[in-house]
């Protein structure tokens, strides 16, 4: 075949050109070293010219596509639903296409329970609506490690966000994709109706790629064990299904050529039914190309992989920013380009270990970049779970699905036998997940470290292919690993971060070289009663905002978790943090533990065996040259905001004061008790800047160089109040609000403070 084993160069040229179109044209210069390497590999001059033409053509094409996406969204207008949408509580959100086929992310608040039932009872894919509403800007991320809406839109090729105020049905656009999406919807409803409730979510995930009904606890367990790929329809699933389908056709005495054609027709249909995940389409495309080569000639697997990559990027240039697409191709490439080594191993468990190891090795820098952590147990767990799911659980689910269409109680009998077995596996999974020290959390690596890590990865693959000794492979791998592990612990300065958690407090204090880490409050959501049909999946501040921040920074342990007082916006997210981050001890204000809002925290602390200690004025400690001391409260009776734990921090000439929700009365007593407390550098203003805090007397005594208000953007309470901000301004004092500028990081160098906020990161 022409260009045999050389299509990888063209795939890389397409990748470089696509990223250049998205980011900067200067990245096109990377085509030069690619071309020199191709020349070194003795490419024909015509092929070299074609390589550069492929790169430039891709750049122009992708640039044109991006310009089309960036055109203004026109409302009102006719829009058509894709199959990417969700109904959660009283909100419908997802992707629609305009008349020109451009994607737009939309949100619509449902007006009634009846309207919700109507939308849930049918597939919206292909349904056309006349839409009224307004275009809105994506919400800024809480911090650099949290969900970024703009990046999500970029990965989906969506032109923006529209908030819909009115929808009017205008017909259905009939197409093959619409019909297949409808089939998928009905298949989902059939599984919900016929499978036991404990088995239905797994069957939906394995058979049609619908993972929305899998509970968060199960997802996290699979994530910690490094086996989340088992809940996604992967290349292995496709391979098994293709084999079963092909063998069934042969057993039915269908000629091999016809069986091959039928399989090639069926696989794309199944890919759409399965949700069209990148791993599914990649596996289907490779199988299709290889089978086509059997009909028309030979095609190497690496070439099939490269050609499928080129095809997907040309069909949707934004796909390169989808995490599943990136991981899928890298993992597959690791197996394709190490096939010679794998084929030399004949012991099955060793081969399984090498497959897992090589896949993890190839993707680990990318996993750290996206998720900031890596499962260490996955190398062993996958040895058992991959064959278990591939050759037992998946075939059983396929068989059970087929049996549910037969009007006999046979499926009920098998469900009765299978459900206890599956429950046993689930309990085993949760037990394994509960074992400590499974996750390596080095944080999000910078680009230069990712580059070093991948240089180590490629060198290791080369040495493995050359059958080099372990004494050469280990240093190549572990030098980047050590750099990744320690890169976040090299800062010689005190770092104080006010994490934007919406309407609440969360402050992270890192000592020099991260010898100790302390956290003040966890953030939380004030929850209000509403009709049951409006209730969706509750937003968990600790899980969605604080934990990603800590893991993104590479913080795996909090030495002291300080909860200033028992208000939801300060403690409601605490138990979610305890589940993910190791905690040394918890400090609370006296007598606050009995408040109902503390119940979840107490239960989780008991489970994790984390001591909870009541603290009050007079207790302090010292770490290196940093001194901590509680200045408040002075009594054991808890009466609310004015009994908040007040923490004083001192490092050399630098002084910081963190006041929880202290109000004017508490402030007056505090400065009366400590007459020498004045002229501080950093103040965390009390009670989010409410009218009842930050009195003139308090401000004029402390005269803080910088005051931070922890308050949510456009919060219903109006925090910080205008008159409070004006009090500071009248005294010539600088203030910052997390709700306005986002997460605020302060690096203390002697008495100097370097402040970074929001877009400065």
C-alpha positions as CSV (number, residue, x, y, z in Angstrom):
1,X,0.0,0.0,0.0
2,X,1.1,3.6,-0.7
3,X,2.4,5.4,2.4
4,X,2.3,2.3,4.5
5,X,3.1,3.1,8.1
6,X,3.4,6.8,7.2
7,X,-0.1,8.1,7.7
8,X,0.9,9.0,11.3
9,X,2.9,12.0,9.8
10,X,-0.2,13.3,8.1
11,X,-2.3,12.8,11.2
12,X,0.3,14.8,13.2
13,X,0.2,17.5,10.5
14,X,-3.6,17.7,10.8
15,X,-3.3,17.9,14.6
16,X,-0.7,20.7,14.4
17,X,-2.7,22.7,11.9
18,X,-6.0,22.3,13.9
19,X,-4.4,23.5,17.1
20,X,-2.8,26.4,15.2
21,X,-6.2,27.5,13.9
22,X,-7.6,27.4,17.4
23,X,-4.7,29.0,19.3
24,X,-2.1,30.8,17.2
25,X,-0.8,30.7,13.7
26,X,2.8,30.5,15.0
27,X,2.3,26.8,16.0
28,X,2.3,26.0,12.3
29,X,6.1,26.3,12.5
30,X,5.9,22.8,14.2
31,X,5.3,21.5,10.7
32,X,9.0,22.2,9.9
33,X,10.5,19.7,12.4
34,X,7.8,17.2,11.3
35,X,8.8,17.7,7.7
36,X,12.5,17.3,8.6
37,X,11.8,14.0,10.4
38,X,9.8,12.8,7.4
39,X,12.7,13.7,5.1
40,X,15.1,11.8,7.4
41,X,12.7,8.8,7.1
42,X,13.2,9.0,3.3
43,X,9.8,10.3,2.3
44,X,9.4,10.8,-1.5
45,X,9.6,14.5,-2.4
46,X,6.0,14.4,-3.6
47,X,4.8,13.0,-0.3
48,X,6.7,15.7,1.6
49,X,4.9,18.4,-0.5
50,X,1.6,16.6,0.2
51,X,2.4,16.6,3.9
52,X,2.8,20.4,4.0
53,X,-0.2,20.9,1.8
54,X,-2.3,18.7,4.1
55,X,-1.2,20.8,7.1
56,X,-1.9,24.2,5.4
57,X,-5.2,23.0,3.9
58,X,-6.4,21.8,7.3
59,X,-5.4,25.2,8.8
60,X,-7.4,27.1,6.3
61,X,-10.4,24.7,6.6
62,X,-10.5,24.8,10.4
63,X,-10.0,28.6,10.4
64,X,-13.1,28.9,8.1
65,X,-15.1,26.6,10.4
66,X,-14.2,28.6,13.5
67,X,-15.1,31.9,11.8
68,X,-18.5,30.4,10.9
69,X,-19.0,29.3,14.6
70,X,-18.1,32.8,15.9
71,X,-20.8,34.6,13.9
72,X,-23.5,36.2,16.1
73,X,-26.4,34.0,17.4
74,X,-29.7,35.3,16.1
75,X,-32.8,35.2,18.3
76,X,-35.7,34.7,17.9
77,X,-35.3,31.9,15.3
78,X,-35.8,28.3,14.5
79,X,-33.5,25.8,16.3
80,X,-33.3,22.0,16.3
81,X,-32.3,19.8,19.2
82,X,-29.3,17.5,18.9
83,X,-29.2,14.3,21.1
84,X,-27.0,16.1,23.6
85,X,-29.4,17.4,26.2
86,X,-30.4,16.9,29.8
87,X,-33.4,17.5,32.0
88,X,-32.4,18.2,35.6
89,X,-35.0,19.5,38.0
90,X,-36.8,22.3,36.4
91,X,-34.1,23.0,33.8
92,X,-33.7,21.7,30.3
93,X,-30.2,22.3,28.8
94,X,-28.2,21.1,25.9
95,X,-27.1,21.7,22.4
96,X,-29.4,22.9,19.6
97,X,-28.5,23.8,15.9
98,X,-29.6,26.9,14.1
99,X,-30.8,27.0,10.5
100,X,-27.1,27.0,9.3
101,X,-26.2,23.9,11.4
102,X,-24.2,25.8,14.0
103,X,-24.4,24.5,17.6
104,X,-25.7,26.7,20.4
105,X,-25.8,25.8,24.1
106,X,-29.2,26.6,25.5
107,X,-30.9,26.6,28.8
108,X,-34.7,26.6,29.4
109,X,-36.5,26.8,32.7
110,X,-39.6,24.5,32.6
111,X,-42.8,26.2,33.5
112,X,-44.7,23.3,35.0
113,X,-44.5,19.6,36.0
114,X,-46.7,18.8,33.1
115,X,-44.3,20.4,30.7
116,X,-41.4,18.5,32.2
117,X,-43.3,15.2,31.8
118,X,-44.0,16.0,28.2
119,X,-40.3,16.7,27.4
120,X,-39.2,13.6,29.3
121,X,-41.7,11.3,27.5
122,X,-40.1,11.7,24.1
123,X,-36.8,12.1,22.4
124,X,-36.1,15.7,21.5
125,X,-33.4,14.9,19.0
126,X,-34.4,16.3,15.6
127,X,-37.3,18.3,17.0
128,X,-37.5,21.9,15.7
129,X,-38.7,24.8,17.8
130,X,-39.2,28.5,17.3
131,X,-37.1,29.9,20.1
132,X,-37.2,33.3,21.9
133,X,-34.7,34.4,24.4
134,X,-31.4,36.2,24.8
135,X,-27.7,35.4,24.3
136,X,-25.6,35.5,27.5
137,X,-21.9,35.4,28.2
138,X,-20.4,32.2,29.6
139,X,-20.0,32.4,33.4
140,X,-16.4,32.8,34.4
141,X,-14.8,29.8,36.2
142,X,-14.6,29.9,40.0
143,X,-10.8,29.3,39.7
144,X,-8.3,28.0,37.2
145,X,-9.0,24.3,38.1
146,X,-12.8,24.4,38.0
147,X,-15.2,23.7,35.2
148,X,-14.7,26.3,32.4
149,X,-17.8,26.9,30.3
150,X,-15.9,28.5,27.5
151,X,-13.6,25.5,27.2
152,X,-16.7,23.2,27.1
153,X,-18.3,25.3,24.3
154,X,-15.0,25.1,22.4
155,X,-14.9,21.3,22.7
156,X,-18.4,21.0,21.4
157,X,-18.0,23.5,18.5
158,X,-20.8,25.7,20.0
159,X,-21.0,29.4,19.2
160,X,-22.3,30.6,22.5
161,X,-25.1,30.3,25.1
162,X,-28.7,31.2,24.8
163,X,-31.2,31.5,27.7
164,X,-34.6,30.5,26.2
165,X,-37.7,32.3,27.5
166,X,-40.2,30.6,25.1
167,X,-40.3,27.4,23.0
168,X,-42.8,26.7,20.3
169,X,-42.8,23.3,18.5
170,X,-42.4,23.6,14.8
171,X,-42.1,20.1,13.5
172,X,-39.4,17.3,13.4
173,X,-36.5,17.1,11.0
174,X,-36.5,13.5,9.8
175,X,-33.0,12.0,9.2
176,X,-31.2,8.8,9.7
177,X,-29.5,10.2,12.8
178,X,-32.8,11.4,14.2
179,X,-34.3,7.9,13.8
180,X,-31.4,6.2,15.4
181,X,-31.5,8.7,18.3
182,X,-35.2,7.9,18.7
183,X,-34.3,4.2,18.8
184,X,-31.7,4.9,21.5
185,X,-34.3,6.8,23.5
186,X,-36.8,4.0,23.3
187,X,-34.2,1.4,24.2
188,X,-33.3,3.5,27.3
189,X,-36.9,3.5,28.3
190,X,-37.2,-0.2,27.7
191,X,-34.2,-0.9,29.9
192,X,-35.6,1.3,32.7
193,X,-38.9,-0.6,32.4
194,X,-37.6,-4.2,32.3
195,X,-34.3,-4.2,34.2
196,X,-34.3,-4.0,38.1
197,X,-33.5,-0.5,39.3
198,X,-30.1,-1.6,40.7
199,X,-29.1,-2.9,37.3
200,X,-30.7,-0.5,34.8
201,X,-28.0,2.3,35.1
202,X,-25.2,-0.1,34.4
203,X,-27.0,-1.6,31.5
204,X,-27.7,1.8,30.0
205,X,-24.0,2.7,30.3
206,X,-22.7,-0.5,28.9
207,X,-25.2,-1.0,26.1
208,X,-26.2,2.5,24.8
209,X,-23.5,4.7,26.4
210,X,-26.0,6.6,28.7
211,X,-24.2,7.3,31.9
212,X,-26.4,10.0,33.4
213,X,-28.3,7.6,35.7
214,X,-25.1,6.1,37.3
215,X,-24.9,7.6,40.8
216,X,-22.0,9.8,41.7
217,X,-20.8,7.4,44.4
218,X,-20.4,4.6,41.9
219,X,-18.7,6.9,39.4
220,X,-16.2,8.1,42.0
221,X,-15.4,4.5,43.1
222,X,-14.6,3.5,39.5
223,X,-12.5,6.7,39.1
224,X,-10.5,6.0,42.2
225,X,-9.8,2.4,41.0
226,X,-8.9,3.7,37.5
227,X,-11.6,1.6,35.8
228,X,-14.0,4.4,34.6
229,X,-13.3,3.2,31.0
230,X,-15.3,0.1,31.8
231,X,-18.5,2.2,32.2
232,X,-17.8,3.8,28.8
233,X,-18.4,2.0,25.6
234,X,-14.8,1.4,24.5
235,X,-12.8,-0.2,21.7
236,X,-12.8,-3.4,23.7
237,X,-16.6,-3.4,23.8
238,X,-16.8,-2.8,20.0
239,X,-14.3,-5.6,19.4
240,X,-16.3,-8.1,21.4
241,X,-19.6,-7.1,19.9
242,X,-18.2,-7.2,16.4
243,X,-16.7,-10.7,17.0
244,X,-20.1,-12.0,18.4
245,X,-22.1,-10.5,15.6
246,X,-19.7,-11.8,12.9
247,X,-19.6,-15.3,14.4
248,X,-23.4,-15.4,14.6
249,X,-23.7,-14.5,10.9
250,X,-21.2,-17.2,10.0
251,X,-23.1,-19.8,12.1
252,X,-26.2,-18.8,10.1
253,X,-24.3,-19.9,7.0
254,X,-23.9,-16.4,5.6
255,X,-20.9,-16.0,3.3
256,X,-17.9,-14.3,4.9
257,X,-17.9,-11.5,2.4
258,X,-21.6,-10.7,3.0
259,X,-21.0,-11.1,6.8
260,X,-18.2,-8.5,6.5
261,X,-20.5,-6.1,4.7
262,X,-23.3,-6.5,7.2
263,X,-20.9,-5.9,10.0
264,X,-19.6,-2.8,8.4
265,X,-23.1,-1.5,7.9
266,X,-24.2,-2.3,11.5
267,X,-21.2,-0.9,13.4
268,X,-21.9,2.8,12.6
269,X,-25.6,2.4,13.5
270,X,-24.5,0.9,16.9
271,X,-22.0,3.8,17.3
272,X,-24.9,6.3,17.1
273,X,-27.1,4.2,19.3
274,X,-24.3,4.1,21.9
275,X,-24.1,7.9,22.1
276,X,-21.3,8.5,19.6
277,X,-18.5,8.8,22.2
278,X,-15.0,9.4,20.7
279,X,-13.8,6.0,21.8
280,X,-16.8,4.3,20.1
281,X,-16.3,6.1,16.8
282,X,-12.5,5.6,16.9
283,X,-13.0,1.9,17.5
284,X,-15.7,1.6,14.8
285,X,-13.6,3.6,12.3
286,X,-10.5,1.4,12.8
287,X,-12.5,-1.8,12.5
288,X,-14.3,-0.5,9.4
289,X,-11.0,0.5,7.7
290,X,-9.3,-2.8,8.6
291,X,-12.3,-4.8,7.3
292,X,-12.5,-2.7,4.1
293,X,-8.8,-3.4,3.6
294,X,-9.6,-7.1,3.8
295,X,-12.1,-6.7,0.9
296,X,-9.9,-4.4,-1.2
297,X,-6.3,-5.0,0.1
298,X,-4.2,-4.8,3.2
299,X,-4.2,-1.7,5.5
300,X,-2.0,-1.6,8.5
301,X,-3.7,-0.9,11.9
302,X,-1.5,2.1,12.6
303,X,-2.5,3.6,9.3
304,X,-6.2,2.9,9.9
305,X,-5.9,4.7,13.3
306,X,-4.2,7.7,11.7
307,X,-6.7,7.9,8.8
308,X,-9.6,7.7,11.2
309,X,-8.0,10.5,13.3
310,X,-7.7,12.7,10.2
311,X,-11.3,12.0,9.2
312,X,-12.7,12.9,12.7
313,X,-10.8,16.2,12.9
314,X,-12.0,17.2,9.4
315,X,-15.6,16.3,10.3
316,X,-15.4,18.3,13.6
317,X,-12.2,20.3,14.2
318,X,-13.2,21.0,17.8
319,X,-13.1,17.3,18.7
320,X,-9.3,17.6,19.5
321,X,-10.4,19.4,22.7
322,X,-12.6,16.6,23.9
323,X,-10.9,14.7,26.7
324,X,-12.4,11.3,25.6
325,X,-11.1,11.8,22.1
326,X,-7.6,12.6,23.3
327,X,-7.4,9.7,25.8
328,X,-8.9,7.3,23.3
329,X,-6.3,7.9,20.5
330,X,-3.3,8.1,22.9
331,X,-4.3,4.8,24.6
332,X,-4.8,3.0,21.3
333,X,-1.6,4.4,19.9
334,X,0.3,3.0,22.9
335,X,-1.0,-0.5,22.1
336,X,-0.5,-0.2,18.3
337,X,3.1,1.0,18.6
338,X,4.1,-1.5,21.3
339,X,2.4,-4.5,19.6
340,X,5.7,-6.2,18.9
341,X,6.6,-6.2,22.6
342,X,3.1,-7.3,23.6
343,X,3.0,-10.2,21.1
344,X,6.2,-11.5,22.6
345,X,4.5,-12.1,26.0
346,X,2.4,-15.3,26.1
347,X,1.4,-15.4,29.8
348,X,-2.1,-13.8,29.9
349,X,-1.9,-12.0,33.3
350,X,1.5,-10.5,32.4
351,X,0.1,-9.4,29.0
352,X,-2.9,-7.8,30.7
353,X,-0.6,-6.0,33.1
354,X,1.6,-4.7,30.3
355,X,-1.5,-3.5,28.3
356,X,-2.7,-1.6,31.4
357,X,0.7,-0.2,32.2
358,X,1.4,0.9,28.6
359,X,-2.0,2.6,28.3
360,X,-1.6,4.4,31.6
361,X,2.0,5.3,30.8
362,X,0.9,7.0,27.5
363,X,-2.0,9.0,29.0
364,X,-0.8,9.8,32.5
365,X,0.5,13.3,31.8
366,X,-2.8,14.1,30.0
367,X,-4.8,12.7,32.9
368,X,-2.9,14.9,35.3
369,X,-3.5,17.9,33.1
370,X,-7.2,17.3,33.0
371,X,-8.0,15.7,36.4
372,X,-4.9,16.5,38.6
373,X,-4.7,13.0,40.0
374,X,-3.9,9.4,39.0
375,X,-5.1,6.1,40.4
376,X,-2.2,3.9,41.6
377,X,-4.4,0.9,42.1
378,X,-5.5,0.7,38.5
379,X,-2.5,-1.4,37.4
380,X,-3.7,-4.3,39.6
381,X,-7.5,-3.7,39.6
382,X,-7.7,-3.7,35.8
383,X,-6.2,-7.2,35.7
384,X,-9.4,-8.5,37.2
385,X,-12.1,-6.0,36.2
386,X,-11.3,-5.8,32.5
387,X,-11.9,-9.6,31.9
388,X,-14.8,-9.5,34.4
389,X,-16.6,-6.8,32.5
390,X,-15.6,-7.8,29.0
391,X,-16.3,-11.5,29.1
392,X,-19.0,-11.8,31.8
393,X,-20.8,-8.6,32.8
394,X,-21.1,-7.1,29.2
395,X,-22.2,-10.4,27.6
396,X,-24.7,-11.0,30.4
397,X,-26.2,-7.5,29.9
398,X,-26.5,-8.1,26.1
399,X,-28.2,-11.5,26.8
400,X,-30.6,-10.0,29.3
401,X,-31.5,-7.2,27.0
402,X,-32.4,-9.7,24.3
403,X,-34.4,-11.8,26.7
404,X,-36.5,-8.8,27.8
405,X,-38.0,-8.7,24.4
406,X,-39.2,-12.3,24.6
407,X,-42.7,-12.6,26.3
408,X,-41.5,-15.2,28.7
409,X,-40.4,-14.8,32.4
410,X,-37.0,-16.2,31.6
411,X,-35.3,-12.8,32.0
412,X,-36.9,-12.5,35.5
413,X,-35.3,-15.8,36.5
414,X,-31.9,-14.7,35.3
415,X,-32.2,-11.3,36.9
416,X,-33.0,-13.1,40.2
417,X,-29.7,-15.0,40.0
418,X,-27.6,-12.2,38.5
419,X,-28.6,-9.3,40.8
420,X,-27.1,-10.7,44.0
421,X,-23.9,-11.5,42.1
422,X,-23.7,-8.0,40.7
423,X,-24.4,-6.6,44.2
424,X,-21.5,-8.6,45.5
425,X,-19.2,-7.1,42.8
426,X,-20.5,-3.6,43.7
427,X,-19.8,-4.1,47.4
428,X,-16.3,-5.4,46.6
429,X,-15.7,-2.3,44.4
430,X,-16.7,0.0,47.3
431,X,-14.5,-1.9,49.7
432,X,-11.5,-1.5,47.3
433,X,-12.3,2.1,46.8
434,X,-12.3,2.8,50.5
435,X,-8.7,1.6,50.9
436,X,-6.3,4.6,51.6
437,X,-3.5,6.0,49.5
438,X,-4.8,5.0,46.1
439,X,-4.6,8.4,44.5
440,X,-1.5,10.3,43.5
441,X,-2.3,14.0,43.5
442,X,0.6,16.1,42.2
443,X,-1.7,18.8,40.8
444,X,-2.1,20.3,37.4
445,X,1.3,20.3,35.7
446,X,2.5,23.3,33.6
447,X,3.1,22.9,29.9
448,X,6.9,22.6,30.3
449,X,6.4,19.7,32.8
450,X,4.0,17.9,30.5
451,X,6.6,18.2,27.7
452,X,9.3,16.7,29.9
453,X,6.9,13.9,31.0
454,X,6.1,13.0,27.4
455,X,9.7,13.0,26.5
456,X,10.2,10.5,29.2
457,X,7.2,8.5,28.0
458,X,8.4,8.3,24.4
459,X,12.0,7.4,25.5
460,X,10.5,4.7,27.8
461,X,8.5,3.2,24.8
462,X,11.6,3.2,22.7
463,X,13.6,1.4,25.4
464,X,10.8,-1.1,26.0
465,X,10.7,-1.8,22.3
466,X,14.4,-2.3,22.3
467,X,14.1,-4.7,25.2
468,X,16.4,-2.5,27.3
469,X,17.0,-3.4,31.0
470,X,14.9,-1.9,33.8
471,X,17.9,0.1,35.1
472,X,17.6,2.2,32.0
473,X,13.8,2.5,31.8
474,X,13.2,3.3,35.5
475,X,15.2,6.6,35.6
476,X,13.6,7.8,32.3
477,X,10.2,7.4,33.9
478,X,10.8,8.4,37.4
479,X,12.8,11.7,36.9
480,X,9.7,13.3,35.3
481,X,7.4,11.7,38.0
482,X,9.6,13.3,40.8
483,X,9.5,16.7,39.0
484,X,5.7,16.4,38.8
485,X,5.4,15.4,42.5
486,X,7.5,18.2,43.9
487,X,6.9,21.1,41.5
488,X,4.1,22.5,43.7
489,X,6.2,22.3,46.8
490,X,9.1,24.6,45.8
491,X,7.5,27.9,46.6
492,X,9.5,29.5,49.5
493,X,6.7,32.0,50.3
494,X,3.5,32.0,52.3
495,X,0.5,31.7,50.0
496,X,-3.1,32.7,51.1
497,X,-5.9,32.0,48.6
498,X,-9.5,33.2,48.9
499,X,-11.4,30.6,46.9
500,X,-14.4,31.9,45.0
501,X,-17.1,29.6,46.3
502,X,-20.1,31.9,45.5
503,X,-21.9,33.2,48.6
504,X,-19.6,31.7,51.2
505,X,-16.1,31.5,52.7
506,X,-13.2,29.3,51.8
507,X,-9.6,30.3,52.5
508,X,-6.5,28.1,51.9
509,X,-3.2,28.9,53.7
510,X,0.0,27.3,52.4
511,X,3.1,27.6,54.4
512,X,6.5,28.0,52.6
513,X,7.5,24.9,50.7
514,X,4.0,23.7,51.6
515,X,5.2,22.2,54.8
516,X,1.7,22.6,56.2
517,X,-1.7,23.5,54.7
518,X,-4.6,25.0,56.6
519,X,-8.1,25.7,55.4
520,X,-10.7,28.1,56.8
521,X,-14.3,27.1,56.0
522,X,-15.5,25.1,53.1
523,X,-18.1,27.2,51.4
524,X,-21.6,25.9,51.0
525,X,-25.1,26.5,49.6
526,X,-28.1,27.9,51.4
527,X,-30.8,25.5,50.3
528,X,-34.5,26.6,50.1
529,X,-37.6,24.4,50.0
530,X,-39.1,24.0,46.5
531,X,-41.6,21.7,44.7
532,X,-40.3,18.2,44.3
533,X,-40.4,18.2,40.5
534,X,-38.1,21.2,40.5
535,X,-35.4,19.4,42.5
536,X,-32.5,18.3,40.5
537,X,-29.0,17.1,41.4
538,X,-27.9,19.6,44.2
539,X,-24.9,21.7,43.5
540,X,-22.2,20.6,45.9
541,X,-19.7,23.4,46.5
542,X,-17.1,21.2,48.3
543,X,-17.1,18.6,45.6
544,X,-17.5,20.9,42.5
545,X,-15.3,23.9,43.6
546,X,-13.1,23.3,46.6
547,X,-11.9,19.8,45.9
548,X,-10.8,20.6,42.3
549,X,-9.0,23.6,43.6
550,X,-7.1,21.6,46.2
551,X,-6.3,18.8,43.7
552,X,-5.3,21.3,41.0
553,X,-2.8,22.8,43.4
554,X,-1.5,19.3,44.3
555,X,-2.8,19.5,47.9
556,X,-3.7,16.1,49.1
557,X,-3.7,16.8,52.9
558,X,-5.1,19.6,55.0
559,X,-3.3,19.7,58.4
560,X,-6.1,21.7,60.2
561,X,-9.5,22.4,58.8
562,X,-10.9,25.4,60.6
563,X,-14.7,25.9,60.6
564,X,-15.4,29.3,62.0
565,X,-19.0,28.8,62.9
566,X,-22.1,26.7,62.0
567,X,-23.6,28.4,59.0
568,X,-24.3,26.6,55.7
569,X,-22.3,29.0,53.6
570,X,-19.2,28.1,55.8
571,X,-19.5,24.4,56.6
572,X,-22.1,22.8,54.2
573,X,-19.3,21.6,51.8
574,X,-17.1,20.2,54.5
575,X,-18.0,16.5,54.4
576,X,-17.5,16.5,50.6
577,X,-14.0,17.6,51.2
578,X,-13.4,15.0,53.9
579,X,-14.3,12.3,51.4
580,X,-11.6,13.3,48.9
581,X,-8.8,15.0,50.9
582,X,-7.0,13.7,54.0
583,X,-7.6,15.9,57.0
584,X,-5.4,16.1,60.1
585,X,-7.8,17.6,62.5
586,X,-10.9,19.9,62.5
587,X,-11.2,23.0,64.6
588,X,-14.6,24.4,65.5
589,X,-16.0,27.1,67.7
590,X,-17.3,26.0,71.1
591,X,-20.7,24.4,71.3
592,X,-21.4,24.7,67.5
593,X,-21.3,20.9,66.9
594,X,-24.9,20.4,68.0
595,X,-26.3,22.5,65.2
596,X,-28.1,20.4,62.5
597,X,-25.9,21.8,59.7
598,X,-22.9,20.0,61.3
599,X,-24.5,16.6,61.2
600,X,-23.1,15.4,57.9
601,X,-19.6,16.7,58.9
602,X,-19.7,14.8,62.2
603,X,-20.8,11.6,60.5
604,X,-18.0,11.8,57.9
605,X,-15.4,12.8,60.4
606,X,-16.3,9.7,62.5
607,X,-16.1,7.5,59.4
608,X,-12.7,9.0,58.5
609,X,-11.5,9.0,62.2
610,X,-10.7,12.7,62.0
611,X,-10.6,14.4,65.4
612,X,-12.8,17.4,66.0
613,X,-11.5,20.0,68.5
614,X,-13.3,22.9,70.0
615,X,-11.0,26.0,70.0
616,X,-11.3,29.5,71.5
617,X,-9.2,32.6,72.3
618,X,-5.8,31.8,73.8
619,X,-5.0,28.7,71.7
620,X,-2.2,29.1,69.2
621,X,0.6,27.3,67.5
622,X,3.8,28.1,65.5
623,X,5.2,26.5,62.3
624,X,8.6,27.8,61.3
625,X,8.4,31.5,61.4
626,X,4.6,31.6,61.0
627,X,2.5,32.1,64.1
628,X,-1.2,31.3,64.4
629,X,-3.5,32.4,67.3
630,X,-7.2,32.3,67.9
631,X,-8.4,35.7,69.2
632,X,-12.1,34.9,69.5
633,X,-14.5,33.6,71.0
634,X,-13.9,33.9,74.8
635,X,-16.8,31.9,76.1
636,X,-18.3,28.5,75.6
637,X,-21.8,29.6,74.6
638,X,-22.5,29.5,70.9
639,X,-24.9,32.3,69.7
640,X,-24.1,32.6,66.0
641,X,-22.0,35.0,63.9
642,X,-20.3,36.8,66.8
643,X,-19.0,33.5,68.2
644,X,-17.0,32.9,65.0
645,X,-13.5,31.6,65.4
646,X,-11.2,34.6,64.6
647,X,-7.7,33.6,63.5
648,X,-4.7,35.9,63.6
649,X,-1.6,35.1,61.4
650,X,1.8,36.6,61.7
651,X,4.9,36.0,59.6
652,X,7.7,38.4,60.3
653,X,6.3,41.9,59.8
654,X,3.2,40.5,58.0
655,X,-0.1,40.3,59.9
656,X,-3.4,38.8,58.7
657,X,-6.8,38.6,60.4
658,X,-9.6,36.2,59.4
659,X,-12.8,37.1,61.1
660,X,-15.4,34.5,59.9
661,X,-18.9,36.2,60.1
662,X,-18.0,38.5,63.0
663,X,-20.3,41.5,63.2
664,X,-20.1,45.0,64.6
665,X,-20.7,43.9,68.3
666,X,-18.0,41.2,68.0
667,X,-15.6,43.6,66.3
668,X,-16.0,46.2,69.1
669,X,-15.3,43.5,71.8
670,X,-12.4,42.2,69.8
671,X,-10.5,45.5,69.5
672,X,-11.3,46.3,73.1
673,X,-9.8,43.0,74.2
674,X,-6.7,43.4,72.1
675,X,-5.7,47.1,72.2
676,X,-2.4,46.4,70.4
677,X,-4.1,44.9,67.4
678,X,-3.7,47.5,64.6
679,X,-2.1,48.3,61.3
680,X,-2.6,44.9,59.8
681,X,-1.7,43.9,56.2
682,X,-4.6,41.6,55.3
683,X,-8.2,41.4,56.6
684,X,-10.9,38.9,55.7
685,X,-13.9,41.2,56.3
686,X,-16.6,39.8,58.6
687,X,-20.0,38.5,57.3
688,X,-19.3,39.0,53.6
689,X,-19.4,42.8,53.9
690,X,-22.9,43.1,55.4
691,X,-24.2,46.4,56.9
692,X,-23.8,44.8,60.4
693,X,-20.1,44.4,60.1
694,X,-16.9,46.4,59.3
695,X,-17.8,49.3,61.5
696,X,-15.9,52.6,61.2
697,X,-14.2,52.0,64.6
698,X,-13.0,48.6,63.6
699,X,-11.7,49.8,60.2
700,X,-9.9,52.8,61.6
701,X,-8.2,50.7,64.3
702,X,-7.0,48.0,61.9
703,X,-6.3,50.1,58.8
704,X,-5.7,47.0,56.6
705,X,-3.6,47.3,53.5
706,X,-6.0,44.9,51.7
707,X,-9.5,43.8,52.7
708,X,-11.1,40.8,51.0
709,X,-14.9,40.3,50.9
710,X,-16.0,36.7,50.4
711,X,-19.3,37.1,48.6
712,X,-21.1,35.6,45.6
713,X,-21.5,37.3,42.3
714,X,-24.9,39.2,42.1
715,X,-25.9,37.6,45.4
716,X,-29.4,38.1,46.8
717,X,-28.1,39.7,50.0
718,X,-26.3,42.6,48.2
719,X,-23.0,41.7,49.8
720,X,-20.7,43.6,50.2
721,X,-23.0,46.5,50.8
722,X,-22.2,49.8,49.1
723,X,-21.9,51.7,52.3
724,X,-19.5,49.2,53.7
725,X,-17.2,49.4,50.7
726,X,-17.4,53.2,50.9
727,X,-16.2,53.1,54.5
728,X,-13.0,51.5,53.4
729,X,-12.6,53.8,50.5
730,X,-13.1,56.9,52.7
731,X,-10.1,55.7,54.6
732,X,-8.0,55.1,51.4
733,X,-8.1,51.3,51.8
734,X,-8.1,48.8,49.0
735,X,-10.8,46.1,48.8
736,X,-11.4,43.1,46.6
737,X,-14.5,40.9,46.4
738,X,-14.4,37.2,45.2
739,X,-17.7,37.6,43.5
740,X,-16.3,40.4,41.3
741,X,-12.8,39.3,40.5
742,X,-12.9,35.5,41.2
743,X,-10.4,33.5,43.3
744,X,-7.8,35.8,44.9
745,X,-4.3,34.5,45.6
746,X,-1.9,36.5,47.8
747,X,1.8,35.6,47.9
748,X,3.5,37.1,51.0
749,X,7.1,38.1,50.5
750,X,8.4,39.7,53.7
751,X,5.6,42.3,54.2
752,X,5.0,42.7,50.5
753,X,1.9,41.1,49.1
754,X,1.7,40.0,45.4
755,X,-2.0,39.8,44.5
756,X,-3.4,37.7,41.7
757,X,-7.1,37.6,41.0
758,X,-9.3,35.9,38.4
759,X,-7.9,36.7,34.9
760,X,-4.4,37.3,36.3
761,X,-3.9,33.5,36.6
